Amino acid sequence: MTSRPPVGPTRRTVLIAAGAAGAASAAMTSGPAAAAAGPAPRTGDNPVVRENRNPGSGRWVIGAKETRGVDLRRPQIQGRPASASVAPGETLTLHLSAATTARTARTCEIEIHRFGFYGGERSRLLHTAAEVPVDRPWRLPVPGTWVSGVFLAVLTADGYRAYAPFVVREPARRSDVLAVVPLAYPGLRPHPGLGMPAAFGAEVSAYRWLEEAGYDVTYATEEDVRARRVDPRRHRAVVHSSAAVRSAAVPGSVALRRPLALSEPGHIDPEARRQAAALLDGVLPAGRRATAPS
């Protein structure tokens, strides 16, 4: 009797390899990528594909609007969200602070951006608030129109700029891919300097590639998984960069090597994109696959 080959798992965990040191600051100061066509709906006309058809914005980078980065030792403006993730219908709360000097700004401007592809601009501006007092929390109800993703609160005071990233989750949406983001605020403090965690730029490069390629993806933090706000078993593939969530996901992991090579301008390698697509396409059904853009 002829034996059949073993049937592979229906879900796999895809591990993002850690990025190089300095990736976070490089990603915050580089300009928009060369314009390219928006992602084709290779995995269906999913919410991520539709979201990336919107106009992008390069206003989030340091240098835009004649801004400069904050002083790394005494930041002119800092902020952190009350929670590293929120869901539509909840309230985003940002706690703000400023260096205490005679010329300390009493207000700041807050822009909310969502990271993605957006024709090469790499983010979309979703909200702007001017003249925000820095001595009290700032709150914004999360609209139901915000698509799950990695978001960035851009804080600007007297021309100095810092960041406070957060995640918008959609636990009810059973997307093909779940990206588990290693974002937290230990000690309930802003991240040092510009406000970005170590290797955050490399992580975001991998997420941008997922959206450029047209994958149906939603996002959650590691704490969302541990607290069971999001169940990774509801998704066909789980992309993450930490063993901390592996036991809550599914057995086995594959590495997406060189995440900066997937979408970061000046680092893009078509072969890295092809290899990453092959790993994910080996998990997803034929009708849900995407081919990495060259």
PEVEN-V655089 format. One record per run of one state. SS is the DSSP state (hx for helix, st for strand, lp for the rest). FROM is the first residue (numbers start at 1). TO is the last residue. Records with the same first field share a line. If there is no record, write none. Layout:
BEGIN
SS->FROM-TO, FROM-TO
END
This chain:
BEGIN
lp->1-11, 17-22, 30-46, 52-63, 67-67, 70-77, 82-84, 88-90, 98-106, 116-117, 121-122, 134-137, 142-148, 158-159, 170-176, 182-185, 189-199, 213-216, 227-231, 235-236, 241-242, 249-252, 257-259, 264-269, 282-285, 289-294
st->12-16, 68-69, 78-81, 85-87, 91-97, 107-115, 123-133, 138-141, 149-157, 160-169, 177-181, 217-221, 237-240, 253-256
hx->23-29, 47-51, 64-66, 118-120, 186-188, 200-212, 222-226, 232-234, 243-248, 260-263, 270-281, 286-288
END
